[in-house]
Amino acid sequence: MDLLEYAQKLASQGNNQQQQNAQYLQTLIQSNSPAKTDNKQPGNNAPLLIGGLVVFGLGAVA
């Protein structure tokens, strides 16, 4: 086995290992993503805005 064949063998084994690691990480990411359900869009913030304006208005008048 010459140096070129040895290098090609190492490169092919490394690439295979890298692909296996990438697939494993992908499955880990996909299995953990359904657990994150707290990234909802914020709801209606109008009551908070109105309440803040009322508190600010009462503070400015007093």
N, CA, C and O atoms as a Tripos MOL2 file, in Angstrom:
@<TRIPOS>MOLECULE
protein
  248   247    62     0     0
PROTEIN
NO_CHARGES

@<TRIPOS>ATOM
      1 N           0.8620   -1.1760    0.0000 N.3       1 MET1
      2 CA          0.0000    0.0000    0.0000 C.3       1 MET1
      3 C           0.9080    1.2390    0.0000 C.2       1 MET1
      4 O           1.7440    1.4140    0.8860 O.2       1 MET1
      5 N           0.7260    2.0700   -0.9910 N.am      2 ASP2
      6 CA          1.5510    3.2710   -1.0460 C.3       2 ASP2
      7 C           0.8900    4.4000   -0.2620 C.2       2 ASP2
      8 O          -0.2020    4.2460    0.2840 O.2       2 ASP2
      9 N           1.5720    5.5190   -0.2220 N.am      3 LEU3
     10 CA          1.1170    6.6490    0.5920 C.3       3 LEU3
     11 C          -0.2030    7.2190    0.0800 C.2       3 LEU3
     12 O          -1.0500    7.6250    0.8750 O.2       3 LEU3
     13 N          -0.3850    7.2530   -1.2290 N.am      4 LEU4
     14 CA         -1.6240    7.7920   -1.7900 C.3       4 LEU4
     15 C          -2.8180    6.9320   -1.4040 C.2       4 LEU4
     16 O          -3.8570    7.4670   -1.0150 O.2       4 LEU4
     17 N          -2.6970    5.6330   -1.5010 N.am      5 GLU5
     18 CA         -3.7870    4.7360   -1.1130 C.3       5 GLU5
     19 C          -4.0950    4.8690    0.3720 C.2       5 GLU5
     20 O          -5.2550    4.8840    0.7810 O.2       5 GLU5
     21 N          -3.0320    4.9670    1.1740 N.am      6 TYR6
     22 CA         -3.2230    5.1040    2.6220 C.3       6 TYR6
     23 C          -3.9410    6.4140    2.9510 C.2       6 TYR6
     24 O          -4.8300    6.4410    3.8010 O.2       6 TYR6
     25 N          -3.5540    7.4960    2.2780 N.am      7 ALA7
     26 CA         -4.1930    8.7880    2.5180 C.3       7 ALA7
     27 C          -5.6600    8.7560    2.0870 C.2       7 ALA7
     28 O          -6.5260    9.3100    2.7650 O.2       7 ALA7
     29 N          -5.9330    8.1010    0.9530 N.am      8 GLN8
     30 CA         -7.3160    7.9980    0.4980 C.3       8 GLN8
     31 C          -8.1530    7.1610    1.4610 C.2       8 GLN8
     32 O          -9.3200    7.4610    1.7090 O.2       8 GLN8
     33 N          -7.5420    6.1110    1.9970 N.am      9 LYS9
     34 CA         -8.2560    5.2760    2.9580 C.3       9 LYS9
     35 C          -8.5800    6.0660    4.2210 C.2       9 LYS9
     36 O          -9.6950    5.9960    4.7390 O.2       9 LYS9
     37 N          -7.5930    6.8200    4.7140 N.am     10 LEU10
     38 CA         -7.8350    7.6360    5.9040 C.3      10 LEU10
     39 C          -8.8930    8.7000    5.6410 C.2      10 LEU10
     40 O          -9.7490    8.9590    6.4870 O.2      10 LEU10
     41 N          -8.8290    9.3130    4.4640 N.am     11 ALA11
     42 CA         -9.7990   10.3600    4.1370 C.3      11 ALA11
     43 C         -11.2090    9.7870    4.0560 C.2      11 ALA11
     44 O         -12.1640   10.4080    4.5230 O.2      11 ALA11
     45 N         -11.3390    8.6040    3.4620 N.am     12 SER12
     46 CA        -12.6710    8.0210    3.3520 C.3      12 SER12
     47 C         -13.2040    7.5980    4.7090 C.2      12 SER12
     48 O         -14.4020    7.7240    4.9600 O.2      12 SER12
     49 N         -12.3520    7.1040    5.5840 N.am     13 GLN13
     50 CA        -12.7960    6.7200    6.9230 C.3      13 GLN13
     51 C         -13.1610    7.9540    7.7400 C.2      13 GLN13
     52 O         -14.1360    7.9430    8.4920 O.2      13 GLN13
     53 N         -12.3780    9.0100    7.5920 N.am     14 GLY14
     54 CA        -12.6750   10.2460    8.3130 C.3      14 GLY14
     55 C         -13.9760   10.8550    7.8640 C.2      14 GLY14
     56 O         -14.7570   11.3450    8.6800 O.2      14 GLY14
     57 N         -14.2130   10.8270    6.5660 N.am     15 ASN15
     58 CA        -15.4480   11.3770    6.0310 C.3      15 ASN15
     59 C         -16.6410   10.5760    6.5360 C.2      15 ASN15
     60 O         -17.6770   11.1490    6.8720 O.2      15 ASN15
     61 N         -16.5010    9.2600    6.5900 N.am     16 ASN16
     62 CA        -17.5810    8.4130    7.0830 C.3      16 ASN16
     63 C         -17.8690    8.7240    8.5490 C.2      16 ASN16
     64 O         -19.0250    8.8460    8.9570 O.2      16 ASN16
     65 N         -16.7990    8.8500    9.3340 N.am     17 GLN17
     66 CA        -16.9770    9.1790   10.7490 C.3      17 GLN17
     67 C         -17.6220   10.5540   10.9050 C.2      17 GLN17
     68 O         -18.4720   10.7510   11.7730 O.2      17 GLN17
     69 N         -17.2220   11.4920   10.0720 N.am     18 GLN18
     70 CA        -17.7930   12.8310   10.1430 C.3      18 GLN18
     71 C         -19.2780   12.8000    9.7800 C.2      18 GLN18
     72 O         -20.0870   13.4860   10.4060 O.2      18 GLN18
     73 N         -19.6310   12.0120    8.7780 N.am     19 GLN19
     74 CA        -21.0380   11.9010    8.4050 C.3      19 GLN19
     75 C         -21.8530   11.2520    9.5150 C.2      19 GLN19
     76 O         -22.9870   11.6550    9.7760 O.2      19 GLN19
     77 N         -21.2760   10.2490   10.1660 N.am     20 GLN20
     78 CA        -21.9820    9.6040   11.2690 C.3      20 GLN20
     79 C         -22.1840   10.5740   12.4240 C.2      20 GLN20
     80 O         -23.2540   10.6040   13.0330 O.2      20 GLN20
     81 N         -21.1560   11.3710   12.7270 N.am     21 ASN21
     82 CA        -21.2860   12.3610   13.7970 C.3      21 ASN21
     83 C         -22.3270   13.4110   13.4410 C.2      21 ASN21
     84 O         -23.1060   13.8290   14.2990 O.2      21 ASN21
     85 N         -22.3470   13.8380   12.1940 N.am     22 ALA22
     86 CA        -23.3190   14.8430   11.7690 C.3      22 ALA22
     87 C         -24.7380   14.2910   11.8690 C.2      22 ALA22
     88 O         -25.6490   14.9930   12.3080 O.2      22 ALA22
     89 N         -24.9280   13.0420   11.4640 N.am     23 GLN23
     90 CA        -26.2570   12.4420   11.5540 C.3      23 GLN23
     91 C         -26.6860   12.2730   13.0070 C.2      23 GLN23
     92 O         -27.8530   12.4740   13.3450 O.2      23 GLN23
     93 N         -25.7350   11.9020   13.8640 N.am     24 TYR24
     94 CA        -26.0530   11.7390   15.2840 C.3      24 TYR24
     95 C         -26.4390   13.0790   15.9040 C.2      24 TYR24
     96 O         -27.4070   13.1590   16.6610 O.2      24 TYR24
     97 N         -25.6810   14.1350   15.5830 N.am     25 LEU25
     98 CA        -26.0240   15.4510   16.1100 C.3      25 LEU25
     99 C         -27.3740   15.9240   15.5810 C.2      25 LEU25
    100 O         -28.1440   16.5580   16.3020 O.2      25 LEU25
    101 N         -27.6540   15.6120   14.3240 N.am     26 GLN26
    102 CA        -28.9520   16.0000   13.7570 C.3      26 GLN26
    103 C         -30.0940   15.3110   14.4970 C.2      26 GLN26
    104 O         -31.1170   15.9370   14.7770 O.2      26 GLN26
    105 N         -29.9290   14.0260   14.8150 N.am     27 THR27
    106 CA        -30.9970   13.3290   15.5350 C.3      27 THR27
    107 C         -31.1370   13.8750   16.9510 C.2      27 THR27
    108 O         -32.2470   13.9430   17.4810 O.2      27 THR27
    109 N         -30.0200   14.2660   17.5710 N.am     28 LEU28
    110 CA        -30.1170   14.8650   18.8990 C.3      28 LEU28
    111 C         -30.8600   16.1880   18.8470 C.2      28 LEU28
    112 O         -31.7030   16.4670   19.7000 O.2      28 LEU28
    113 N         -30.5520   16.9930   17.8610 N.am     29 ILE29
    114 CA        -31.2140   18.2940   17.7380 C.3      29 ILE29
    115 C         -32.7000   18.1090   17.4590 C.2      29 ILE29
    116 O         -33.5350   18.8040   18.0380 O.2      29 ILE29
    117 N         -33.0300   17.1740   16.5730 N.am     30 GLN30
    118 CA        -34.4350   16.9560   16.2320 C.3      30 GLN30
    119 C         -35.2080   16.3720   17.4040 C.2      30 GLN30
    120 O         -36.3870   16.6820   17.5740 O.2      30 GLN30
    121 N         -34.5750   15.5360   18.2130 N.am     31 SER31
    122 CA        -35.2900   14.9470   19.3370 C.3      31 SER31
    123 C         -35.5000   15.9480   20.4540 C.2      31 SER31
    124 O         -36.4340   15.7960   21.2420 O.2      31 SER31
    125 N         -34.6550   16.9730   20.5470 N.am     32 ASN32
    126 CA        -34.8010   17.9750   21.5950 C.3      32 ASN32
    127 C         -35.6760   19.1430   21.1760 C.2      32 ASN32
    128 O         -36.1600   19.8790   22.0370 O.2      32 ASN32
    129 N         -35.8930   19.3350   19.8960 N.am     33 SER33
    130 CA        -36.6380   20.5130   19.4660 C.3      33 SER33
    131 C         -38.1290   20.4780   19.8220 C.2      33 SER33
    132 O         -38.6710   21.5490   20.0960 O.2      33 SER33
    133 N         -38.8440   19.3390   19.8430 N.am     34 PRO34
    134 CA        -40.2570   19.4030   20.2240 C.3      34 PRO34
    135 C         -40.4730   19.7850   21.6870 C.2      34 PRO34
    136 O         -41.5610   20.2400   22.0390 O.2      34 PRO34
    137 N         -39.4780   19.6150   22.5390 N.am     35 ALA35
    138 CA        -39.6440   19.9450   23.9430 C.3      35 ALA35
    139 C         -39.7140   21.4500   24.1610 C.2      35 ALA35
    140 O         -40.2260   21.9080   25.1820 O.2      35 ALA35
    141 N         -39.2070   22.2130   23.2140 N.am     36 LYS36
    142 CA        -39.2220   23.6710   23.3520 C.3      36 LYS36
    143 C         -40.5140   24.2060   22.7630 C.2      36 LYS36
    144 O         -40.6040   24.4390   21.5580 O.2      36 LYS36
    145 N         -41.4980   24.3990   23.5990 N.am     37 THR37
    146 CA        -42.7690   24.9410   23.1320 C.3      37 THR37
    147 C         -43.0160   26.3260   23.7100 C.2      37 THR37
    148 O         -44.1200   26.8560   23.5900 O.2      37 THR37
    149 N         -41.9970   26.9220   24.3390 N.am     38 ASP38
    150 CA        -42.1840   28.2180   24.9770 C.3      38 ASP38
    151 C         -41.8400   29.3740   24.0400 C.2      38 ASP38
    152 O         -41.7600   30.5160   24.4940 O.2      38 ASP38
    153 N         -41.6380   29.1180   22.7620 N.am     39 ASN39
    154 CA        -41.3040   30.1910   21.8350 C.3      39 ASN39
    155 C         -42.5540   30.6570   21.0790 C.2      39 ASN39
    156 O         -42.5500   30.7540   19.8520 O.2      39 ASN39
    157 N         -43.6130   30.9400   21.8250 N.am     40 LYS40
    158 CA        -44.8600   31.4120   21.2390 C.3      40 LYS40
    159 C         -44.7360   32.8960   20.9130 C.2      40 LYS40
    160 O         -43.8760   33.6020   21.4390 O.2      40 LYS40
    161 N         -45.6060   33.3370   20.0460 N.am     41 GLN41
    162 CA        -45.6810   34.7620   19.7750 C.3      41 GLN41
    163 C         -46.3360   35.4450   20.9730 C.2      41 GLN41
    164 O         -47.2420   34.8860   21.5900 O.2      41 GLN41
    165 N         -45.8810   36.6490   21.2990 N.am     42 PRO42
    166 CA        -46.4980   37.3280   22.4420 C.3      42 PRO42
    167 C         -47.9690   37.6160   22.1790 C.2      42 PRO42
    168 O         -48.3810   37.8600   21.0450 O.2      42 PRO42
    169 N         -48.7400   37.5820   23.2400 N.am     43 GLY43
    170 CA        -50.1770   37.8170   23.1110 C.3      43 GLY43
    171 C         -50.4890   39.2890   22.9690 C.2      43 GLY43
    172 O         -49.6270   40.0900   22.6050 O.2      43 GLY43
    173 N         -51.7050   39.6310   23.2530 N.am     44 ASN44
    174 CA        -52.1480   41.0090   23.1430 C.3      44 ASN44
    175 C         -51.6110   41.8100   24.3220 C.2      44 ASN44
    176 O         -51.9360   41.5190   25.4730 O.2      44 ASN44
    177 N         -50.7950   42.8130   24.0400 N.am     45 ASN45
    178 CA        -50.1850   43.6140   25.1040 C.3      45 ASN45
    179 C         -50.9340   44.9250   25.3440 C.2      45 ASN45
    180 O         -50.4350   45.7890   26.0650 O.2      45 ASN45
    181 N         -52.0980   45.0860   24.7650 N.am     46 ALA46
    182 CA        -52.8540   46.3240   24.9320 C.3      46 ALA46
    183 C         -53.2240   46.5860   26.3940 C.2      46 ALA46
    184 O         -53.0970   47.7270   26.8380 O.2      46 ALA46
    185 N         -53.6760   45.5880   27.1680 N.am     47 PRO47
    186 CA        -53.9880   45.8810   28.5780 C.3      47 PRO47
    187 C         -52.7720   46.3480   29.3710 C.2      47 PRO47
    188 O         -52.8960   47.2080   30.2430 O.2      47 PRO47
    189 N         -51.6130   45.7970   29.0800 N.am     48 LEU48
    190 CA        -50.4050   46.2510   29.7770 C.3      48 LEU48
    191 C         -50.0440   47.6810   29.3930 C.2      48 LEU48
    192 O         -49.6380   48.4760   30.2410 O.2      48 LEU48
    193 N         -50.1930   48.0000   28.1230 N.am     49 LEU49
    194 CA        -49.9100   49.3550   27.6600 C.3      49 LEU49
    195 C         -50.8570   50.3600   28.2990 C.2      49 LEU49
    196 O         -50.4280   51.4130   28.7700 O.2      49 LEU49
    197 N         -52.1390   50.0330   28.3140 N.am     50 ILE50
    198 CA        -53.1330   50.9410   28.9120 C.3      50 ILE50
    199 C         -52.8800   51.0870   30.4110 C.2      50 ILE50
    200 O         -52.9320   52.1930   30.9500 O.2      50 ILE50
    201 N         -52.6110   49.9800   31.0730 N.am     51 GLY51
    202 CA        -52.3200   50.0480   32.5090 C.3      51 GLY51
    203 C         -51.0810   50.8850   32.7970 C.2      51 GLY51
    204 O         -51.0660   51.6710   33.7450 O.2      51 GLY51
    205 N         -50.0510   50.7180   31.9870 N.am     52 GLY52
    206 CA        -48.8410   51.5190   32.1740 C.3      52 GLY52
    207 C         -49.0970   52.9950   31.9580 C.2      52 GLY52
    208 O         -48.5700   53.8330   32.6910 O.2      52 GLY52
    209 N         -49.9010   53.3220   30.9590 N.am     53 LEU53
    210 CA        -50.2380   54.7190   30.7090 C.3      53 LEU53
    211 C         -51.0570   55.3040   31.8430 C.2      53 LEU53
    212 O         -50.8590   56.4610   32.2110 O.2      53 LEU53
    213 N         -51.9810   54.5210   32.4090 N.am     54 VAL54
    214 CA        -52.7930   54.9960   33.5360 C.3      54 VAL54
    215 C         -51.9050   55.2620   34.7390 C.2      54 VAL54
    216 O         -52.0390   56.2970   35.3910 O.2      54 VAL54
    217 N         -50.9910   54.3330   35.0410 N.am     55 VAL55
    218 CA        -50.0890   54.5120   36.1950 C.3      55 VAL55
    219 C         -49.2050   55.7230   35.9660 C.2      55 VAL55
    220 O         -48.9940   56.5150   36.8840 O.2      55 VAL55
    221 N         -48.6820   55.8820   34.7520 N.am     56 PHE56
    222 CA        -47.8400   57.0350   34.4420 C.3      56 PHE56
    223 C         -48.6480   58.3380   34.5490 C.2      56 PHE56
    224 O         -48.1550   59.3390   35.0680 O.2      56 PHE56
    225 N         -49.8880   58.3130   34.0540 N.am     57 GLY57
    226 CA        -50.7370   59.5080   34.1290 C.3      57 GLY57
    227 C         -51.0540   59.8770   35.5640 C.2      57 GLY57
    228 O         -51.0390   61.0550   35.9200 O.2      57 GLY57
    229 N         -51.3490   58.8530   36.4150 N.am     58 LEU58
    230 CA        -51.6270   59.1590   37.8170 C.3      58 LEU58
    231 C         -50.3810   59.6800   38.5280 C.2      58 LEU58
    232 O         -50.4720   60.5440   39.4000 O.2      58 LEU58
    233 N         -49.2300   59.1560   38.1550 N.am     59 GLY59
    234 CA        -47.9900   59.6420   38.7550 C.3      59 GLY59
    235 C         -47.6740   61.0610   38.3120 C.2      59 GLY59
    236 O         -47.1260   61.8360   39.0970 O.2      59 GLY59
    237 N         -47.9990   61.4180   37.0990 N.am     60 ALA60
    238 CA        -47.7300   62.7550   36.6080 C.3      60 ALA60
    239 C         -48.6830   63.7720   37.2190 C.2      60 ALA60
    240 O         -48.2960   64.9180   37.4470 O.2      60 ALA60
    241 N         -49.9350   63.3690   37.4900 N.am     61 VAL61
    242 CA        -50.9200   64.2830   38.0700 C.3      61 VAL61
    243 C         -50.6490   64.4990   39.5560 C.2      61 VAL61
    244 O         -50.8110   65.6130   40.0550 O.2      61 VAL61
    245 N         -50.2440   63.4610   40.2630 N.am     62 ALA62
    246 CA        -50.0610   63.5460   41.7110 C.3      62 ALA62
    247 C         -48.8170   64.2650   42.1120 C.2      62 ALA62
    248 O         -48.5430   64.4070   43.3040 O.2      62 ALA62
@<TRIPOS>BOND
     1     1     2 1
     2     2     3 1
     3     3     4 2
     4     3     5 am
     5     5     6 1
     6     6     7 1
     7     7     8 2
     8     7     9 am
     9     9    10 1
    10    10    11 1
    11    11    12 2
    12    11    13 am
    13    13    14 1
    14    14    15 1
    15    15    16 2
    16    15    17 am
    17    17    18 1
    18    18    19 1
    19    19    20 2
    20    19    21 am
    21    21    22 1
    22    22    23 1
    23    23    24 2
    24    23    25 am
    25    25    26 1
    26    26    27 1
    27    27    28 2
    28    27    29 am
    29    29    30 1
    30    30    31 1
    31    31    32 2
    32    31    33 am
    33    33    34 1
    34    34    35 1
    35    35    36 2
    36    35    37 am
    37    37    38 1
    38    38    39 1
    39    39    40 2
    40    39    41 am
    41    41    42 1
    42    42    43 1
    43    43    44 2
    44    43    45 am
    45    45    46 1
    46    46    47 1
    47    47    48 2
    48    47    49 am
    49    49    50 1
    50    50    51 1
    51    51    52 2
    52    51    53 am
    53    53    54 1
    54    54    55 1
    55    55    56 2
    56    55    57 am
    57    57    58 1
    58    58    59 1
    59    59    60 2
    60    59    61 am
    61    61    62 1
    62    62    63 1
    63    63    64 2
    64    63    65 am
    65    65    66 1
    66    66    67 1
    67    67    68 2
    68    67    69 am
    69    69    70 1
    70    70    71 1
    71    71    72 2
    72    71    73 am
    73    73    74 1
    74    74    75 1
    75    75    76 2
    76    75    77 am
    77    77    78 1
    78    78    79 1
    79    79    80 2
    80    79    81 am
    81    81    82 1
    82    82    83 1
    83    83    84 2
    84    83    85 am
    85    85    86 1
    86    86    87 1
    87    87    88 2
    88    87    89 am
    89    89    90 1
    90    90    91 1
    91    91    92 2
    92    91    93 am
    93    93    94 1
    94    94    95 1
    95    95    96 2
    96    95    97 am
    97    97    98 1
    98    98    99 1
    99    99   100 2
   100    99   101 am
   101   101   102 1
   102   102   103 1
   103   103   104 2
   104   103   105 am
   105   105   106 1
   106   106   107 1
   107   107   108 2
   108   107   109 am
   109   109   110 1
   110   110   111 1
   111   111   112 2
   112   111   113 am
   113   113   114 1
   114   114   115 1
   115   115   116 2
   116   115   117 am
   117   117   118 1
   118   118   119 1
   119   119   120 2
   120   119   121 am
   121   121   122 1
   122   122   123 1
   123   123   124 2
   124   123   125 am
   125   125   126 1
   126   126   127 1
   127   127   128 2
   128   127   129 am
   129   129   130 1
   130   130   131 1
   131   131   132 2
   132   131   133 am
   133   133   134 1
   134   134   135 1
   135   135   136 2
   136   135   137 am
   137   137   138 1
   138   138   139 1
   139   139   140 2
   140   139   141 am
   141   141   142 1
   142   142   143 1
   143   143   144 2
   144   143   145 am
   145   145   146 1
   146   146   147 1
   147   147   148 2
   148   147   149 am
   149   149   150 1
   150   150   151 1
   151   151   152 2
   152   151   153 am
   153   153   154 1
   154   154   155 1
   155   155   156 2
   156   155   157 am
   157   157   158 1
   158   158   159 1
   159   159   160 2
   160   159   161 am
   161   161   162 1
   162   162   163 1
   163   163   164 2
   164   163   165 am
   165   165   166 1
   166   166   167 1
   167   167   168 2
   168   167   169 am
   169   169   170 1
   170   170   171 1
   171   171   172 2
   172   171   173 am
   173   173   174 1
   174   174   175 1
   175   175   176 2
   176   175   177 am
   177   177   178 1
   178   178   179 1
   179   179   180 2
   180   179   181 am
   181   181   182 1
   182   182   183 1
   183   183   184 2
   184   183   185 am
   185   185   186 1
   186   186   187 1
   187   187   188 2
   188   187   189 am
   189   189   190 1
   190   190   191 1
   191   191   192 2
   192   191   193 am
   193   193   194 1
   194   194   195 1
   195   195   196 2
   196   195   197 am
   197   197   198 1
   198   198   199 1
   199   199   200 2
   200   199   201 am
   201   201   202 1
   202   202   203 1
   203   203   204 2
   204   203   205 am
   205   205   206 1
   206   206   207 1
   207   207   208 2
   208   207   209 am
   209   209   210 1
   210   210   211 1
   211   211   212 2
   212   211   213 am
   213   213   214 1
   214   214   215 1
   215   215   216 2
   216   215   217 am
   217   217   218 1
   218   218   219 1
   219   219   220 2
   220   219   221 am
   221   221   222 1
   222   222   223 1
   223   223   224 2
   224   223   225 am
   225   225   226 1
   226   226   227 1
   227   227   228 2
   228   227   229 am
   229   229   230 1
   230   230   231 1
   231   231   232 2
   232   231   233 am
   233   233   234 1
   234   234   235 1
   235   235   236 2
   236   235   237 am
   237   237   238 1
   238   238   239 1
   239   239   240 2
   240   239   241 am
   241   241   242 1
   242   242   243 1
   243   243   244 2
   244   243   245 am
   245   245   246 1
   246   246   247 1
   247   247   248 2
@<TRIPOS>SUBSTRUCTURE
     1 MET1         2 RESIDUE 1 A MET
     2 ASP2         6 RESIDUE 1 A ASP
     3 LEU3        10 RESIDUE 1 A LEU
     4 LEU4        14 RESIDUE 1 A LEU
     5 GLU5        18 RESIDUE 1 A GLU
     6 TYR6        22 RESIDUE 1 A TYR
     7 ALA7        26 RESIDUE 1 A ALA
     8 GLN8        30 RESIDUE 1 A GLN
     9 LYS9        34 RESIDUE 1 A LYS
    10 LEU10       38 RESIDUE 1 A LEU
    11 ALA11       42 RESIDUE 1 A ALA
    12 SER12       46 RESIDUE 1 A SER
    13 GLN13       50 RESIDUE 1 A GLN
    14 GLY14       54 RESIDUE 1 A GLY
    15 ASN15       58 RESIDUE 1 A ASN
    16 ASN16       62 RESIDUE 1 A ASN
    17 GLN17       66 RESIDUE 1 A GLN
    18 GLN18       70 RESIDUE 1 A GLN
    19 GLN19       74 RESIDUE 1 A GLN
    20 GLN20       78 RESIDUE 1 A GLN
    21 ASN21       82 RESIDUE 1 A ASN
    22 ALA22       86 RESIDUE 1 A ALA
    23 GLN23       90 RESIDUE 1 A GLN
    24 TYR24       94 RESIDUE 1 A TYR
    25 LEU25       98 RESIDUE 1 A LEU
    26 GLN26      102 RESIDUE 1 A GLN
    27 THR27      106 RESIDUE 1 A THR
    28 LEU28      110 RESIDUE 1 A LEU
    29 ILE29      114 RESIDUE 1 A ILE
    30 GLN30      118 RESIDUE 1 A GLN
    31 SER31      122 RESIDUE 1 A SER
    32 ASN32      126 RESIDUE 1 A ASN
    33 SER33      130 RESIDUE 1 A SER
    34 PRO34      134 RESIDUE 1 A PRO
    35 ALA35      138 RESIDUE 1 A ALA
    36 LYS36      142 RESIDUE 1 A LYS
    37 THR37      146 RESIDUE 1 A THR
    38 ASP38      150 RESIDUE 1 A ASP
    39 ASN39      154 RESIDUE 1 A ASN
    40 LYS40      158 RESIDUE 1 A LYS
    41 GLN41      162 RESIDUE 1 A GLN
    42 PRO42      166 RESIDUE 1 A PRO
    43 GLY43      170 RESIDUE 1 A GLY
    44 ASN44      174 RESIDUE 1 A ASN
    45 ASN45      178 RESIDUE 1 A ASN
    46 ALA46      182 RESIDUE 1 A ALA
    47 PRO47      186 RESIDUE 1 A PRO
    48 LEU48      190 RESIDUE 1 A LEU
    49 LEU49      194 RESIDUE 1 A LEU
    50 ILE50      198 RESIDUE 1 A ILE
    51 GLY51      202 RESIDUE 1 A GLY
    52 GLY52      206 RESIDUE 1 A GLY
    53 LEU53      210 RESIDUE 1 A LEU
    54 VAL54      214 RESIDUE 1 A VAL
    55 VAL55      218 RESIDUE 1 A VAL
    56 PHE56      222 RESIDUE 1 A PHE
    57 GLY57      226 RESIDUE 1 A GLY
    58 LEU58      230 RESIDUE 1 A LEU
    59 GLY59      234 RESIDUE 1 A GLY
    60 ALA60      238 RESIDUE 1 A ALA
    61 VAL61      242 RESIDUE 1 A VAL
    62 ALA62      246 RESIDUE 1 A ALA
